[in-house]
Amino acid sequence: MEKKICSECKEEKSLTEFNLHHVHVKEGVSKYRGLCKSCESKWKHDFYQRPENKEKRKVYNLRHAKKRKTWKQKPKVKAKAREYAKEYARKYPERIQNSYWKRRFGITLHDYQELLKKQNFRCAICGSEKPNGGPRMKKLAVDHSKKSGEIRGLLCFNCNVGLGAFKDSRDILQKAVDYLGRY
């Protein structure tokens, strides 16, 4: 594996520890930045903490805020971005799923699949193999505590919505069981 010396900390590190230049680099010239990622991050942080640079940043942001808003409003740009997102989702569905699970519940797709195997690919409450949520519902829902965020299991659509309707309250659920027992 190729290595490079950071111009700041003077340590020899793997190329994966360096960011790529975002501009086109002539052949024969390194396409990696001179600072390693950790030194570059520290440098940027220090740079933007200086009072004169904070003021420059504010001015820059105000001047370019209008440009940032208007490019999204252009129909061609919006359509192109939407098409790219659809193509990316078709090409890399696992990445999309993994990103969703990570962002929403703090687990990876692999963690989700392990939980699914633990439950024998069935809902943790009713034992159904189907998500039961219509044509768009293709996977069991991740049930988690609203208070602690802890993942409790995977549920079909009906059981997940049912728990939500009872506000995850044991008392209310017990009253519902008692009510059903009367009839």
Buried (B, 14 or more C-beta within 10 A) or exposed (E): EEEBEBEBEEEEBEEEBBEEEEEEEEEEEEEBBBBBBBBBEBEEEEEEEEEEEEEEEEEEEEEEEEEEEEEEEEEEEEEEEEEEEEEEEEEEEEEBBBEEBEEEBEBBBEBBEEBBEEBEEBBBBEEBEEBBBEEEBEEBBBBBEEEEEEBBBBBBBBBBBBBEEBEBEEEEBEEBEEEEEEE
